[in-house]
Amino acid sequence: MHDPRESHLIALKRILRYVRGTLDLGLHIRHSASHDLVVYSDTDWASCPDTRKFTSGYAVFLGDNLVSWSSKHQTMVSCSSAEAEYRVVANAVAETCWLRQLLHELHAPPVKATLVYCDNVSIVYLLTNPVQRQRTKHVEIDLHFVREKVAIGSVRALNVLTHYADIFTKGLPTPVFTEFRSSLNVCSNDVQSAGAC
């Protein structure tokens, strides 16, 4: 940062206090009966008050275990919430394509299509409707990429109201944040050794 202010120092101290208070937390991987890939994606459209750029995030589960995740402040401004959601869905689908290929190479290919959950019903409609609209031209490459994966049956998109990816894109109240964090299998070492996570 070229011009740090007092507000930046306060934010930095808050982050350091959080890290110090969570040193005993870790990602717990456990045996899962399911080997299906499930993705939760979300954006916080126009969340930056200065630039109106958005934050995107996704969480990929293999069975009950979190295996991949992303949280990124985007470098572009999106003209609509649907465009922002579509870009993060495309990124998440690209990640699942890589994971599906990895599982195939490990001789454990996924049997079912990857479920991709997003909280924007228009995205689900765009993925299943083959008609190209003029208003979606700016996301045409992402659109064709994801539609191809839907058409061959490796991806299914579904709508969900709220989900785990919110933790990567929004500031959440402490109880909701703690619940989502534990849903991602992030728990303390004591809880992990007891097998209660």
For each residue, the residues with C-beta under 8 A, 3 or more apart:
1: 4 8
2:
3:
4: 1 8 9
5: 8 9
6: 9 10
7: 10 11
8: 1 4 5 11 12
9: 4 5 6 12 13
10: 6 7 13 14
11: 7 8 14 15
12: 8 9 15 16
13: 9 10 16 17
14: 10 11 17 18
15: 11 12 18 19
16: 12 13 19 20
17: 13 14 20 21
18: 14 15 21 22
19: 15 16 22 23
20: 16 17 23
21: 17 18
22: 18 19 25
23: 19 20
24: 188 189 190
25: 22 181 186 187 188 189
26: 186 187 188 189 192
27: 66 184 185 186
28: 185 186 187 191 192 197
29: 65 185
30: 64 65 185 195 197
31:
32: 35 62 63 64 65
33: 63
34: 63 64
35: 32 62 63 103 108 110 111
36: 62 63 110 111 112 114 115
37: 60 61 62 96 99 100 103 110 114 115
38: 60 61 114 115 117
39: 58 59 60 61 92 93 95 96 114 115 116 117
40: 58 59 61 117 118 160 163 164 165
41: 56 57 58 85 88 89 91 92 116 117 118 165
42: 56 57 58 85 88 118 119 163 165 166 168 169 170
43: 54 55 56 57 78 81 84 85 87 88 169
44: 47 54 55 56 169 170
45: 54 78 80 81 84 85
46: 52 53 54 77 78 81 84
47: 44 53 54 55 169 170
48: 51 52 53 54 55 73
49: 52
50:
51: 48 77
52: 46 48 49 77
53: 46 47 48 73 74 75 76 77 78
54: 43 44 45 46 47 48 73 74 77 78 84
55: 43 44 47 48 71 72 73 74 168 169 170
56: 41 42 43 44 70 71 72 74 84 87 88 91 168 169
57: 41 42 43 69 70 71 72 88 165 167 168 169
58: 39 40 41 42 69 70 88 91 92 95 165 168
59: 39 40 66 68 69 164 165 167 168 184
60: 37 38 39 66 67 68 69 92 95 96 99
61: 37 38 39 40 64 65 66 67
62: 32 35 36 37 65 67 99 103
63: 32 33 34 35 36
64: 30 32 34 61 185
65: 29 30 32 61 62 185
66: 27 59 60 61 69 184 185
67: 60 61 62 99
68: 59 60 95 99
69: 57 58 59 60 66 168 184
70: 56 57 58 91 92 95 168
71: 55 56 57 168 169
72: 55 56 57
73: 48 53 54 55
74: 53 54 55 56 78 84 87
75: 53
76: 53
77: 46 51 52 53 54
78: 43 45 46 53 54 74 81 83 84 87
79: 83 138
80: 45 83 84
81: 43 45 46 78 84 85 120
82: 85 86 120 122 123 126
83: 78 79 80 86 87 138 139
84: 43 45 46 54 56 74 78 80 81 87 88
85: 41 42 43 45 81 82 88 89 118 119 120 122 123
86: 82 83 89 90 123 126 139 142 143 146
87: 43 56 74 78 83 84 90 91 139 142
88: 41 42 43 56 57 58 84 85 91 92 118
89: 41 85 86 92 93 116 118 123 127 142 146 157
90: 86 87 93 94 139 142 143 145 146
91: 41 56 58 70 87 88 94 95
92: 39 41 58 60 70 88 89 95 96 116
93: 39 89 90 96 97 114 116 145 146 149 155
94: 90 91 97 98 145
95: 39 58 60 68 70 91 92 98 99
96: 37 39 60 92 93 99 100 114 116 155
97: 93 94 100 101 149 154
98: 94 95 101 102
99: 37 60 62 67 68 95 96 102 103
100: 37 96 97 103 104 109 110 114 154
101: 97 98 104 105
102: 98 99 105 106
103: 35 37 62 99 100 106 108 109 110
104: 100 101 107 108 109
105: 101 102
106: 102 103
107: 104
108: 35 103 104
109: 100 103 104
110: 35 36 37 100 103 113 114
111: 35 36
112: 36 115
113: 110 153 154 155 156
114: 36 37 38 39 93 96 100 110 154 155 156
115: 36 37 38 39 112 156 158
116: 39 41 89 92 93 96 155 156 157 158
117: 38 39 40 41 157 158 159 160 163
118: 40 41 42 85 88 89 123 124 157 158 159 160
119: 42 85 159 160 161 162 163
120: 81 82 85 123 124 159
121: 124 125 159
122: 82 85 125 126
123: 82 85 86 89 118 120 126 127 157
124: 118 120 121 127 128 157 158 159
125: 121 122 128 129
126: 82 86 122 123 129 136 143
127: 89 123 124 146 147 150 157
128: 124 125 150 157
129: 125 126
130: 147
131:
132: 136 137 140 143
133: 136 137
134: 137
135:
136: 126 132 133 139 140 143
137: 132 133 134 140
138: 79 83
139: 83 86 87 90 136 142 143
140: 132 136 137 143 144
141: 144 145
142: 86 87 89 90 139 145 146
143: 86 90 126 132 136 139 140 146 147
144: 140 141 147 148
145: 90 93 94 141 142 148 149
146: 86 89 90 93 127 142 143 149 150 155 157
147: 127 130 143 144 150 151
148: 144 145 151 152
149: 93 97 145 146 152 154 155
150: 127 128 146 147 153 155 156 157
151: 147 148
152: 148 149
153: 113 150
154: 97 100 113 114 149
155: 93 96 113 114 116 146 149 150
156: 113 114 115 116 150
157: 89 116 117 118 123 124 127 128 146 150
158: 115 116 117 118 124
159: 117 118 119 120 121 124
160: 40 117 118 119 163
161: 119
162: 119 166
163: 40 42 117 119 160 166
164: 40 59 167 180 183 184
165: 40 41 42 57 58 59 168 169
166: 42 162 163 169 170 172 176 180
167: 57 59 164 170 172 177 180 181 184
168: 42 55 56 57 58 59 69 70 71 165
169: 42 43 44 47 55 56 57 71 165 166
170: 42 44 47 55 166 167
171:
172: 166 167 176 177 180
173: 176 177
174: 177 178
175: 178 179
176: 166 172 173 179 180
177: 167 172 173 174 180 181
178: 174 175 181 182
179: 175 176 182 183
180: 164 166 167 172 176 177 183 184
181: 25 167 177 178 184 186
182: 178 179 185 186 187 197
183: 164 179 180
184: 27 59 66 69 164 167 180 181
185: 27 28 29 30 64 65 66 182 197
186: 25 26 27 28 181 182
187: 25 26 28 182 191 192 196 197
188: 24 25 26 191 192
189: 24 25 26 192 193
190: 24 193 194
191: 28 187 188 194 196 197
192: 26 28 187 188 189 195 197
193: 189 190
194: 190 191
195: 30 192
196: 187 191
197: 28 30 182 185 187 191 192
